[in-house]
Amino acid sequence: MADAIRLHRSRHRLATGLTLIEGPHLFEEAVAAGSPLERVFCLSGDGATRDRAAALQLEPVLVAEEILHRLATTPQPQSPVAVVPIPPPRVPDRGHLVVAWGIADPGNVGTLVRTAAAFGMGFVAGPETADPWSPKVLRAGAGAHFHTTVGRVAAHDDLRALERHLVATVVAGGDNPSEVDFPADAALLVGSEAEGLPGWLVEAADRRVTIAMPGGTESHNASVAGAIVAYEMTMASRSRGDGPFPARD
């Protein structure tokens, strides 16, 4: 159990290649996706998890509520908590990507993973971005990690190696994303709400887009901005018939 608790810390996740999923929803998403389970902790009264584990020929570890609180990272955890392997970083050869660059907030990162999965895109974590496989990011992703690819890049050269058309989100001065015919293989770069993308990265991008905000607010939440532009990218692909949806009549 102590080894599982240590997975709250990023260095232990990195050293072991393992992470924690919490609650029945993430547990079911992992099982449905065929993710291997290293160990399952659950309350004695959690019959659903016990039955599911038995069907998978696993013996769950029954724990008291105070132990479940120590294993989980939420104030009011739900049974079960499971230890799962972190898949190797992977970026698909083709298709759109959502790239989180310098986004430290786990909620925003998890929501961007969820956005990528919803629109049939891959997700990539850039420098100074929250660990995409941390328990907090996994909760915000609501199971999306098991329905998309999760990759990593450390520098601009790594981005260019992906052979994508780089699209930078900027607060002002960019094209309206609803009027852009995004190419079939584009990488959407999203920076933090406070800092945005680094200036040098914006300059190095192939295109810059800005979301119109007639209401007068200064900026969108990072994950909201990413979702809006990702939708427009998907609709552009749909119009051409080269995206995950059939072409419009």
Sequence and secondary structure as in RCSB ss.txt:
>XXXX:A:sequence
MADAIRLHRSRHRLATGLTLIEGPHLFEEAVAAGSPLERVFCLSGDGATRDRAAALQLEPVLVAEEILHRLATTP
QPQSPVAVVPIPPPRVPDRGHLVVAWGIADPGNVGTLVRTAAAFGMGFVAGPETADPWSPKVLRAGAGAHFHTTV
GRVAAHDDLRALERHLVATVVAGGDNPSEVDFPADAALLVGSEAEGLPGWLVEAADRRVTIAMPGGTESHNASVA
GAIVAYEMTMASRSRGDGPFPARD
>XXXX:A:secstr
 HHHHHTTSHHHHHHHTEEEEEHHHHHHHHHHTT   SEEEEETT HHHHHHHHHTT   EEE HHHHHHH SSS
S  S EEEEE       SSS EEEEES   HHHHHHHHHHHHHTT EEEE TT   TTSHHHHHHHTTGGGGS E
EE  SHHHHHHT  EEEEE SSSSB GGG    SSEEEEEEBTTTBS HHHHHHSSEEE    TT  S   HHHH
HHHHHHHHHHHHHHHT SSS    
